[in-house]
Amino acid sequence: MFNATRVRFRALRWKAHVWLARHPRLRDALHATGSLKGGQEAVARGIAIGLFIGLTPTVGIQTALMITACMLLAGNFPAAFAVSFVSNPLTMAPLYWAFHELGETVFTALPLLLTGPEGWHPQGLEDEIAFTILGSLLVATPASIGGYLLTHRISAILATRRLRRRQAQRRNQDENSPR
C-alpha cells in the first residue's frame, strides 16, 4: 500500500512539474521564494497548505491560493498541488455535502448569533454558504495540522533510513576496497 501511495504521489508531483514548465514566470517566482525546495520542512508545509486549501470550498481559485500561501509560508508547491487533489470532481459533491451538514449541526447546536429571545435561524442561501464554510474549516484545519505533523515525521524517518543506507554502503565499500 505504501508503494502505491508513493507512486501516486510521484505522478501527481510530475503533473505539478509539467504545469510549472508551462508557466516559467511563475516557476521563477516560486523558486525565488523557496517554494520549490524539497526539504522536510518545506514539504510538510506544502502538504499542510494543499490539504487546507483542498478541503475548503475554493474550487476555481485553489491553485492561486496555493501559490500565494506557498510563497508566503515557503511551502513546497508541488507537494501542495499534489495533495490538493483530495477534492476532485468525484469527491467534491460528497465533501461539500458533509461540510454543509457538519456546519449546520454546529451552527444549530451552538447559539452563536443570538438576536434576541428567538435566537438565530437559518434564512437563505447566505446561511447555507456559511454552513459549508464552517464545516470545511472544521475539517480542513485539523487535517492540515495532522498532515503537517505526519509528513514531518515520515520525512524524518525516511531521511534517517537514507543516511543509514549510505553509511552501510560506505562501510561495505571501505571493507571491499583493496589495500
ABEGO torsion letter per residue (X at the ends): XAAAAAAAAAAAAAAAAAAAAABAAAAAAAAAAGAABABAAAAAAAAAAAAAAAABBABGAAAAAAAAAAAAAGBBAAAAAAAAAABBAAAAAAAAAAAAAAAAAAAAABBABBAEAAEBBBABAAAAAAAAAAAAAAAAAAAAAAAAAAAAAAAAAAAAAAAAAAAAAAAAAAAABBX
